Amino acid sequence: MTEFSHKPVLLRETIEGLSIKPGGIYLDGTIGGGGHSYEIAKRLTEGGKLIGTDRDEEALEAAKIRLSEFSDRVTIVHRNYGEFREVMEELGIEKLDGILLDLGVSSHQFDDMSRGFSYREDAPLDMRMDRREKMTAADIVNGYTEQELYRVIRDYGEEPFAKNIAKHIAVMREQEPVTTTFQLVECIKRAIPAKIREKGGHPAKRTFQALRIELNQELRVLENSLSEMVDALAPGGRIAIITFHSLEDRIVKNAFRTAENPCICPPDFPVCVCGRKSKGKVITRKPITAAAEELAENPRAHSAKLRIFERGEEN
């Protein structure tokens, strides 16, 4: 196992955006190595609480060490953030003053080749964020129909050659199961014309992203959680979400917009009759992105976007 390392992106902007109250209760739903959580915890005083959840057991162990000096105010739980309501009930918490989600894959998960997230080193085709789960990326590659693979690679990878990649996978696995990252990379390379492969980034990037999202149900968990997370905020509480690709960002943007403007009446109606009331306001009309200094120090920050929503007064 490699040492857990992860440099938190948009750290200053996120902490400022959460507008932390010293006696408040906060949830870091993707605690990772504890970088963002450390800055939250050190701003809390007596009565303040931070709950950290994550699917990755190695991340949780690293976070426990990093946040050990704040053990009186920090509770760490091995759960998917989609189960945050159950965690709140177990801890007797009714409302939260802030929620943070730093989505995507950590640097550690990419760097630990045994996890199978990277297409740059040969390893078992795994990609599980939670190793308690039985299904791996190899199960998807070898078990999904060609049409299902096409859908996943097209929708979650936004890959122009999704159909051809799915076809090549189907042909390769008839000869032998595709069980390693390099087997899959070779298959993808065969499916994409050489002239296209020479341009842009690594040809396997989009397909690996798609398989990871499908396996870990990343977009589904996000979509199913956002409305409930806004409802869980106390008046004036804020939710800050860092995304790393357009699919996630679109979901967050639309969810925040709907929370601010939930009315479904036709635009020509003189008054609202649907009865849906605003839950608060979007703080970030445009997403916050990394400054030049951070981009120079942390390449992962290039695709990061931060959006923030503030809960209004209870209706």
KELOTI-347773 format. One line per field, with one value per residue (C-alpha): x, z, y. Coordinates in steps of 0.5 Angstrom, whole numbers, plus 500, padded with zeros to 3 digits. Each point is the difference from the previous one (the first is absolute). Example, Ala and Ser with C-alpha at 12.3 -4.5 7.8 and 13.67 -1.06 7.14 Angstrom:
<pts>
x = [525 502]
z = [516 498]
y = [491 507]
</pts>
This chain:
<pts>
x = [500 503 500 493 502 494 501 493 498 497 501 500 494 496 502 498 494 497 500 502 496 505 494 497 499 503 501 505 497 507 505 505 507 497 503 493 498 506 499 493 501 505 495 495 500 496 493 503 500 502 498 504 498 504 499 508 502 507 498 496 507 504 494 500 508 499 494 503 501 492 498 495 496 501 496 503 495 501 494 498 498 493 499 501 493 501 506 497 495 505 503 494 501 494 503 507 503 504 502 506 501 506 498 505 506 505 507 502 495 503 507 499 500 497 493 500 498 505 501 508 502 498 496 493 494 497 498 496 500 497 504 494 496 501 499 506 501 502 493 497 505 499 493 496 497 504 494 500 507 499 495 505 506 495 497 505 506 497 505 499 502 496 496 507 503 494 501 507 499 495 505 506 496 497 508 501 498 502 503 505 501 505 495 495 504 503 493 498 506 498 493 502 504 507 499 495 505 505 496 498 501 500 495 498 498 493 498 504 496 493 502 502 493 496 503 500 493 503 495 494 502 501 494 496 503 500 493 500 507 497 494 505 503 498 498 506 504 504 502 506 502 506 499 505 496 494 496 500 500 494 496 503 498 493 499 502 496 493 501 500 495 495 494 497 495 500 504 493 497 499 501 503 495 504 502 507 504 507 505 506 504 506 507 504 496 506 505 506 506 508 504 507 504 496 500 507 501 494 499 493 497 500 493 497 494 497 493 496 493 497 494 495 495 495 494]
z = [500 498 505 500 496 498 499 501 494 501 507 502 495 503 507 499 496 506 505 506 506 506 504 493 498 493 496 495 496 496 506 496 504 504 496 500 507 503 499 502 506 502 500 504 508 505 498 493 496 494 497 494 496 494 497 499 507 498 500 507 503 497 502 508 500 497 504 507 503 499 503 505 494 494 499 494 497 494 496 493 501 496 507 504 503 503 503 503 503 503 503 502 496 497 495 497 500 494 495 496 494 496 495 495 502 504 499 504 496 494 503 503 494 503 500 493 499 495 493 500 504 500 505 502 497 506 501 507 504 506 500 504 493 496 493 496 494 497 501 496 495 499 503 496 493 495 499 508 499 495 504 506 496 496 505 506 496 494 496 492 499 505 495 497 507 503 493 501 507 499 494 505 506 496 499 507 506 501 507 500 498 495 496 500 498 494 498 500 496 495 499 499 494 500 498 506 505 498 502 507 506 502 495 506 505 498 500 507 503 497 503 507 500 498 505 506 498 501 496 503 507 499 496 506 505 499 501 507 501 499 505 505 501 505 498 498 499 494 495 496 495 496 493 495 493 497 502 507 499 496 506 505 496 498 507 503 495 502 507 499 495 501 497 494 498 492 499 498 507 504 506 503 501 501 507 499 504 500 505 499 496 495 503 493 494 496 503 504 497 502 500 495 507 502 492 500 507 499 493 502 502 492 499 507 501 507 500 507 502 506 504 501 506 501 497]
y = [500 507 506 504 506 505 508 503 504 507 500 507 502 494 501 508 498 495 506 496 501 498 497 497 492 499 494 498 494 499 501 496 502 505 506 505 497 502 507 499 497 505 505 497 501 497 497 500 493 498 493 497 494 497 493 499 496 503 507 499 498 505 505 498 501 507 502 497 506 502 493 504 503 495 494 495 495 495 502 502 507 498 497 507 500 493 503 506 496 495 506 504 506 504 505 502 507 497 495 498 496 499 495 496 495 502 501 494 495 502 499 493 496 494 504 500 507 502 498 502 493 493 498 496 503 502 507 499 506 496 493 497 500 494 502 503 503 494 497 506 499 492 500 506 499 503 505 502 501 505 504 500 502 505 503 500 501 505 495 502 492 497 495 498 499 496 496 499 498 495 496 500 497 494 498 501 505 507 500 505 508 499 494 506 505 496 498 508 502 495 503 507 502 502 507 501 497 505 506 502 495 493 496 496 506 501 492 499 506 497 493 503 505 494 495 505 503 507 504 496 501 507 501 497 503 508 502 496 503 507 498 498 507 505 507 503 494 499 494 500 495 499 497 497 499 503 494 502 507 500 496 505 506 498 497 507 504 495 501 508 500 494 503 496 505 502 506 504 499 506 497 493 495 494 502 498 505 501 497 505 503 498 504 498 503 497 495 501 498 499 506 500 499 493 498 500 496 495 498 496 507 502 497 501 505 502 502 502 500 504 497 506 501 494 501]
</pts>
